[in-house]
């Protein structure tokens, strides 16, 4: 244990430098994570997932997808998933005046960034966080291997349900009728 270790809260984010989107500030269990603007391939994959979810959402009118929106679970747990999908009900009652989610979206999506620390954050730290606060499904897209890991809530925890590759289709029990060819996400 480190004496006098800083425990960050969402109030600290208000004084962070505004560097025009070059850095992303997240707090998980009071620890500050700062990441740089992602690789263009990372952004393209996130945008493709957003397009697929937004298209399905327009057809079904069951909810909406958003890209890089803040999710504030507690004062010391605030993250910015690459993409989220939330039902109309959660959007109606779970967004604050600043436009941040204050409830867990049903779906959180992270596109892996380069570096072992970034991968560990998405595969372990954020997985635990999303599991703890009630995210129903979590997708981790890897643009280098062109795969999507799908975690689904089972016994109050997110557990791996599938790892899908380019020749497969992504579906979800929380998104009735949603279907996406994995190759389309990585084109």
Buried (B, 14 or more C-beta within 10 A) or exposed (E): EEEEEEEBBBEBBEEEEEEEEEEBBBBBEBBBBEBEBBBEEBBBBBBBBBBBBBEBBEEEEBBBBBBBBBBBBBBBBBBBBBBBBBBEEBBEEBBEEEEBBBBBBBBBBBBBBEEEEBBEBBBEBBBEBBBBBBBBBBBBBBBEEBBBBBBBBEEEEBEEBBEBEBEBEBBBEBBEEBEBBBEBBBE
